[in-house]
Amino acid sequence: MTTRRHAALGALTVTALASSLLSAQAVAAPAADSGTTRIHDIQGSTRVSPLSGTTVTDVPGIVIGVRTYGSRGFWMQDPRPDRDPATSEGIFVFTGSAALTVAPGDSVLVSGRVGEFTPGGVNSGNQSGTQISAPQVTVVSSGNPLPAPVVLDSRTLPARYAPAGAEDSSIDALPLRPARYALDRLESLEGMHVEIRDARVVGATSPYHDLWVTVRPQDNPTVRGGTRYGSYTSQNSGRLKVTSLTPAAQQPFPVADVGDRLTGTTAGPLDYDQFGGYLLAARELGTVKSRGLKRETTRKQRAAELAVATYNVENLSPADSAEKFRRLAEGVVRDLATPDILALEEIQDDSGPVDDGTVGAERTLQTLADAIVAAGGPRYDWRGIDPQDKADGGQPGGNIRNVFLFNPARVSFTDRPGGDATTAAGVFKQKGRAALTHSPGRVAPADAAWQNSRKPLAGEFRFRGRPVVVIANHFNSKGGDQPLHGRIQPPVRSSEVQRLAQARAVNTFVKDLRAVERNARYVVLGDINDFEFSGTTKALTAGGVLRSAVESLPAKERYTYVFQGNSQVLDQTLVSPGIRRFDYDIVHNNAEFADQASDHDPQVLRFVP
């Protein structure tokens, strides 16, 4: 005799059978056997289910994790796997707004429609996840042992990242080769119970309550505990995002910086999302052991050295807190040792993200300059050019631009009027030296390369009687590129087209400088939004008119930004051949930390003009 509890839950129906009758069966056979479709039949040996679009009935499994927020539902796994390593034994059951009454350890039978869900939409380039939706769920028994987790480490996750796509570049239809490629291995474990142990943190805790670890710690380590992205083929296959199945309101997510360790065991279903790809949705979360990472500082420039720095201050406006201004100012004074010239990116207008036609940024800059003085620094002056409203991209209404701060006690600015949002600066010879027709001035602002993007700001300075031209940049972002973890392999970097055009425009401008004065001293710097090995950098340096200062550093120190657990170069400083000797430092004070004043690390160049 059995008893039933029926609860009408929209698309979800749960039936609980009397545990007194089934307790012995739960021990002998933890998952009910429908004798028909199994999870590995649904998953198949490619990324897209061979049963997508069909309805399945009474698919058996053990619940291994429940998600009560966001995309609500649960994961279940068949404890009786087949012998094909390419077919996953786990799957996500999407319940939507229906109440969730299952728990880990429940043995269930699930009926519903098989489909593929692509986080971010079908045009995002992300891979899809196989799931069962509009489910009817029968709970057969509870308290069953979970299937043993698959341990992810250097032995189980290949060093090679992804196969090359088919004719359309998609890897969807390719047979999975989990012993050869990391993405194939992870796909073969989609929805299954996995585990990591004592993993190094390579991406700090984010405001969204996640962090990144590596399970292949030997791959491309940085000097401070991260994982370096040094080429398009060194994607670092051991990177894995970790989230928690427990909402942060119920249990705070641990705070970790790069180089810390997530100790003990972290286990749960293997999931996939648009913000990093495969992730461990932790039902059991390890403990963070701090390595005590310290923020870097750089040395003070010597009397005869000119110090030129660049810093992306991440959409700075008067709408930001006094604390952000204070921390940025402390970074300028303490970490950067008060450089003589500071090129800033992402300075917003005085109304911040409010779209009210404001383009001036005097209040933003005055607030920052005052904060620097309060932090013990000099009274910086500044130069910049207000953009046309809504013409330079960035946060809507913010009108971000590049700006120069400079210490007038150490360096002077050569003002030549006439520069505005649409007027291009040119080059002419003055007393045998290369000089700017407009200072400050913009580099080729009418060029299509700068459409809806920040225009470079050129300025002429004098230090100890010698002219130096500085060009501040903030190239087009990487928005729209295919993700590293996506279905298109290798990923298409569509945003690079505009950055290549921007790099060529800047390269042409510095060629004009060098044509007028072969040994001209000029510095090109800022948020280039591209790697030191990229086509963008090659276009910037073409013809030998620039060299990248980052190449002067050991490989383990070459990074200014951390994205999805990859420490990488996005911000660059490039120098003219006329600057033969220099001292260059990337000051790691932001990107590796959960508590950031900006998401970029600043950098400083010191040289004797």
C-alpha positions, 0 to 999 in steps of 0.5 A: 500500500502507498500514499501520495502527496500531490501539489499543483505547482504550475508546470511542476508536480511532485509526488512523494511515496511512503518512505516506509515502503521504499526505504529498502529499495532506496538502499538497493536501487537509489534511482528509480529505473523507468527502463526507457530514456536515461540522462546520457541518452539525452546528453549524447556525445556532442554539445547539443542533445540528440533529443532536443525538442522532444518529450521524455518520460520518467527519466531517473536521477538523484538530485545533486543540487537545487537553485532557488534564485535566478534560473530556478530548478535543480540538477539530477544525475544518474548513478548508473552511468554508461561507459561512454566518457563523452556522455554526461550523466547530469542534467538541469531541470528548469522549473521557473517560478514553480515552487521547489520541493526537492532536495539533494539526495532525492531519487526522482523521475522527471518527465518534460521537454528537452531543450537547449538554453543559451545564456545571453541569447543565441547571438551571444556566442555562448554554448548552450546547456541541455535541460528539461523544462515544463517538468513533472517530477515524482519523488521516489525516495529521499536521503539517498547518497549522492553520486561520487563527485568527479575531481577536477585537477591537473590529471582530469582536465586537459591542458588543451583548451578547445577544438577548432570549429567546423566550417561555420566555426561552431563546435556544437556538432563535433564529437566530444573528446574529453581526454583531449580538450578542456571544454570537451571534458567540461561539457562531458560533465555538464550537470554532474557532481564535481569537486575541487580541492585546495585551489588557488584563487586567480580572480578575486571575489566580485560584487556578484558573489563569485570568484575564479580558481585554477585547478591547473596551478602550474599553467602560466602563473604570475608573480603574485599568484594569478594565471597569465594570459600570454597568447591567443593559444594559452587560454589557461584551461584550469580556470573555473568560476565558483558560485554558491547555491546558497543565496548571499543573503543567507550565507555571505560569499567568501571574500578572496584576492588573487593568490588566496586559496580556496581550501578544503572541498568545494563540490556541487553541480557543474553549470554554465553561464554567460559570464565565464562559461563553465562554473561550479555551483557550490552546494558545499563551499570550501574556506578561503585562506588568505595569502595576504596579498599587498597592494604594490607601490612604485618608487619616486622619480629622481629629480632628472626623471620625468614620470608619466603614468596612466590610470583608468579611473572607471567612470569617475564623476561627482556621482561617485562617493567621496571614498572612491575619490579618496582611494584614487587619490591615495593611489596617485600619491602612495602607489604611483608616487605622484607622477609628473604627468598622469593620463586619466581614462574614463573621466565623466562629465559633471552630471555623471551618467545622467543624460542631460546634455552636460559635457564639461568635467570641471567639477569631476577634475576639481574633486579629484585634484582636491582629494590628491592634495588631501592625500598629501600630493601636489596641486595638480593642474589639468588639460582636456577637451570636452567631447560632443554630447553622446559622441564618444561611447561609454556609459550613456550620459557619461561622456567619458574622455581622456584628461591630463593631470600634471604637476606644475611644480615639475612640468609645464604645459604648452598651450596652443589654442584651437583644439576642440572636439572636432578639430584635429591636432597637427604637427609642425617644426618649431626651432628644429623640434616637433610641436603640436598645432593645437595643445591640447588637441585631438588626434584625427577626431573626424576619422571613422576609426573613432566613431562612438569611441573616445578620441586620443588627447595629445598634449605638449609638455616641457620638462627641464626645458625639453619638449615631450609629447604625450598622447592619451588613449582609450581604444574601443572596448572588446564588447561584441567579441566571441567569448573564450568559452563559447561555441565559436572556436577560435573566437571571433574578435569583431571589436578588433577591427575598429581598434586596428583602425584606431591604432593605424590612426595613432601610428600615422600621427606619431610618424608625423612627429618623427618625420619632423624630428627624428629623435622626438620624445613622445609617449603613447599610453592608456587603455588600449583594450588589447593585448601586447601580442595583439594585432592592435599593438602590432599596428601601433608599433608598425614602422618602428615608431613605437615600442611597447614598454610592457616587453621590458618586464618579465613575462610573469609581471605583464598584466594590468587587468584580470578577466575571468581568471586571466591576468592580461595586458589591456593598458599599455605604454609605448615610447618613441625611439628617441626615448632610449632608456626608461624604467617602467612599472605596472603597479598592481593595486586594483585588479587582483583585489576584491576591494577595488578603487578601479578595475584596472592597474595603473602604470608609470614610465620614468625616463630622462628626456 
